[in-house]
Amino acid sequence: MVTKRTKEILRLLDEHYGTEYRCSLNYNNPWELLVATMLSAQCTDERVNQVTATLFKKYKSVEDFANADLSELEQDIHSVGFYHNKAKNVIATAKIIHEKYNDELPSSLEELTSLAGVGRKTANVIRGNIFNDPSIVVDTHVKRISNKLGFTKESDPLKIEMDLMKVLPKDHWILYNIQIITFGREICIARKPACDKCFLNGLCKSSNL
């Protein structure tokens, strides 16, 4: 059941940020988006885009990543943090995609989350952006702001995802994440939310005003 208040919040988000499906990670094909999303864990999208600008020129295919030297790839992605595990997972996943799926990404949640280093959040990014399969991506912005808006009281990402699926219309599942990321960076900043400038102020359940 989508409430009148929820519809108004979504209308204002649409009005301010538009309804275009856009990803803040740069990529040219589904495999590159998967790699970029894996690298983005606990790292800013801006930093990932800086790294992948060079990375995707060096490793041009799934097979190139599958055959990459671990220590060399670690150096290539060093600045994104947690580079050892990320490099290991990228190579392991590349081998599976190359050998089992003929370089094509699987579309189901189950198959995607069976890949090394691919959790539900990453899988939902792929499902939403590549396969247009409505999905809700719960990142730090969505987690924090959804609690502020009263859409959920949970802290576990899976439970938050389930709560949001109940309160948001399906046509906004992907859009909500895109819009809330921008909203969280520009207005509802974690360290110091700009409540005095917030267009959702009158609808927010934790307003500082």
C-alpha positions as CSV (number, residue, x, y, z in Angstrom):
1,M,0.0,0.0,0.0
2,V,1.6,3.3,-1.2
3,T,0.4,6.1,1.2
4,K,-0.4,9.6,0.2
5,R,2.7,10.8,2.1
6,T,5.0,8.3,0.3
7,K,3.5,9.5,-3.1
8,E,4.3,13.1,-2.2
9,I,7.9,12.2,-1.2
10,L,8.4,10.4,-4.5
11,R,6.8,13.3,-6.4
12,L,9.2,15.8,-4.9
13,L,12.2,13.5,-5.5
14,D,11.1,13.1,-9.2
15,E,10.7,16.9,-9.4
16,H,14.1,17.7,-8.1
17,Y,16.2,14.8,-9.6
18,G,14.2,13.6,-12.6
19,T,13.2,10.1,-13.5
20,E,16.1,9.1,-15.7
21,Y,17.8,5.8,-14.9
22,R,21.4,6.8,-14.6
23,C,24.3,5.1,-12.8
24,S,27.1,7.1,-11.1
25,L,29.6,4.4,-12.0
26,N,31.1,4.6,-15.5
27,Y,30.9,1.5,-17.7
28,N,30.6,0.5,-21.3
29,N,29.1,-3.0,-20.9
30,P,27.5,-5.2,-18.2
31,W,30.8,-6.8,-17.2
32,E,32.4,-3.4,-16.6
33,L,29.5,-2.4,-14.4
34,L,29.9,-5.6,-12.4
35,V,33.6,-4.9,-11.8
36,A,33.0,-1.3,-11.0
37,T,30.2,-2.2,-8.5
38,M,32.5,-4.8,-6.8
39,L,35.2,-2.2,-6.5
40,S,32.8,0.4,-5.1
41,A,32.3,-1.4,-1.7
42,Q,33.4,1.1,1.0
43,C,34.8,3.4,-1.6
44,T,33.4,6.5,-3.4
45,D,32.1,6.2,-6.9
46,E,34.3,9.0,-7.9
47,R,37.4,7.1,-6.9
48,V,36.2,4.0,-8.6
49,N,35.6,5.9,-11.9
50,Q,39.2,7.2,-11.7
51,V,40.6,3.7,-11.3
52,T,38.4,2.1,-13.9
53,A,39.2,4.7,-16.5
54,T,42.7,3.1,-16.7
55,L,41.7,-0.4,-15.7
56,F,39.2,-1.0,-18.5
57,K,41.8,0.1,-21.1
58,K,44.3,-2.4,-19.7
59,Y,41.9,-5.3,-19.2
60,K,39.5,-5.1,-22.2
61,S,37.5,-8.3,-21.7
62,V,36.3,-10.8,-19.2
63,E,39.0,-13.2,-20.3
64,D,41.7,-10.5,-19.7
65,F,40.5,-10.2,-16.1
66,A,40.3,-14.0,-15.7
67,N,43.9,-14.3,-16.8
68,A,45.1,-11.3,-14.7
69,D,48.0,-11.7,-12.3
70,L,46.7,-11.2,-8.8
71,S,49.5,-9.1,-7.5
72,E,49.4,-6.9,-10.6
73,L,45.7,-6.4,-10.4
74,E,46.0,-5.5,-6.7
75,Q,48.3,-2.7,-7.6
76,D,46.0,-1.6,-10.4
77,I,43.1,-1.2,-7.9
78,H,45.1,-0.4,-4.8
79,S,43.5,3.0,-4.2
80,V,39.9,1.7,-3.9
81,G,40.7,-0.1,-0.6
82,F,40.4,-3.7,0.4
83,Y,42.3,-4.3,-2.9
84,H,43.5,-7.9,-2.0
85,N,40.0,-9.3,-1.6
86,K,38.5,-7.3,-4.4
87,A,41.2,-8.4,-6.9
88,K,40.9,-12.0,-5.8
89,N,37.1,-11.8,-6.2
90,V,37.2,-10.1,-9.6
91,I,39.5,-12.7,-11.0
92,A,37.5,-15.6,-9.6
93,T,34.2,-14.1,-10.9
94,A,35.8,-13.4,-14.3
95,K,36.8,-17.1,-14.6
96,I,33.3,-18.2,-13.8
97,I,31.7,-15.7,-16.2
98,H,34.1,-16.7,-18.9
99,E,34.0,-20.5,-18.5
100,K,30.4,-21.1,-17.3
101,Y,28.5,-18.2,-18.9
102,N,30.5,-17.6,-22.1
103,D,31.3,-14.0,-21.0
104,E,27.7,-13.1,-20.5
105,L,26.4,-12.0,-17.1
106,P,23.6,-14.2,-15.6
107,S,20.4,-12.3,-14.8
108,S,19.0,-14.1,-11.8
109,L,19.6,-13.0,-8.2
110,E,20.6,-16.5,-7.2
111,E,23.2,-16.9,-10.0
112,L,24.7,-13.4,-9.5
113,T,25.0,-13.8,-5.7
114,S,26.8,-17.1,-6.2
115,L,29.7,-15.3,-7.8
116,A,32.7,-14.4,-5.7
117,G,32.4,-11.1,-4.0
118,V,28.9,-10.4,-5.3
119,G,26.3,-9.7,-2.6
120,R,22.7,-8.8,-2.9
121,K,23.4,-5.1,-3.3
122,T,25.8,-5.6,-6.2
123,A,23.4,-8.2,-7.8
124,N,20.5,-5.7,-7.6
125,V,22.6,-3.0,-9.2
126,I,23.2,-5.3,-12.2
127,R,19.6,-6.5,-12.3
128,G,18.2,-3.0,-12.2
129,N,20.7,-1.3,-14.6
130,I,21.4,-4.1,-17.0
131,F,18.3,-6.3,-17.1
132,N,15.7,-3.6,-16.2
133,D,14.5,-6.0,-13.5
134,P,13.0,-3.8,-10.7
135,S,15.2,-4.0,-7.7
136,I,16.0,-2.0,-4.6
137,V,19.7,-1.3,-3.9
138,V,20.3,-0.6,-0.2
139,D,23.5,1.4,0.2
140,T,24.6,3.6,3.1
141,H,22.5,6.6,1.8
142,V,19.3,4.5,1.3
143,K,19.8,2.8,4.7
144,R,20.2,6.1,6.6
145,I,17.7,8.2,4.8
146,S,15.0,5.5,4.6
147,N,15.1,5.4,8.4
148,K,14.9,9.2,8.6
149,L,11.8,9.2,6.3
150,G,10.2,6.5,8.4
151,F,10.1,3.9,5.6
152,T,11.9,1.4,7.8
153,K,13.1,0.9,11.3
154,E,15.6,-1.8,10.4
155,S,19.4,-1.7,10.2
156,D,19.9,-5.0,8.3
157,P,20.1,-4.3,4.5
158,L,17.9,-7.3,3.5
159,K,15.2,-6.3,6.0
160,I,15.4,-2.7,4.7
161,E,15.0,-3.9,1.1
162,M,12.0,-6.0,2.1
163,D,10.4,-3.0,3.9
164,L,11.0,-0.7,0.9
165,M,9.5,-3.2,-1.5
166,K,6.3,-2.9,0.6
167,V,6.0,0.9,0.8
168,L,7.4,2.0,-2.6
169,P,5.7,1.4,-5.9
170,K,7.6,-0.9,-8.2
171,D,8.2,1.8,-10.8
172,H,10.3,3.6,-8.3
173,W,12.4,0.8,-6.9
174,I,15.4,1.6,-9.1
175,L,14.8,5.3,-9.2
176,Y,14.6,5.6,-5.4
177,N,18.2,4.6,-5.0
178,I,19.5,6.9,-7.8
179,Q,17.6,9.8,-6.3
180,I,18.5,9.2,-2.7
181,I,22.2,8.9,-3.4
182,T,22.1,12.5,-4.9
183,F,19.9,13.7,-2.1
184,G,22.3,12.2,0.5
185,R,25.3,13.8,-1.0
186,E,23.8,17.3,-1.6
187,I,21.2,17.8,1.2
188,C,20.8,15.0,3.8
189,I,24.5,14.8,4.4
190,A,25.3,12.3,7.2
191,R,27.7,14.6,9.1
192,K,25.5,17.7,8.9
193,P,22.1,17.4,7.2
194,A,21.0,20.7,5.6
195,C,17.4,20.5,7.0
196,D,16.9,24.2,6.3
197,K,17.4,23.6,2.6
198,C,15.6,20.3,2.4
199,F,12.5,20.0,0.1
200,L,11.4,17.0,2.1
201,N,11.6,18.8,5.4
202,G,7.9,18.9,6.0
203,L,7.6,15.1,5.4
204,C,10.7,13.9,7.2
205,K,10.1,12.2,10.5
206,S,13.5,13.2,12.0
207,S,13.6,16.8,10.8
208,N,15.9,19.1,12.9
209,L,13.6,22.0,12.3
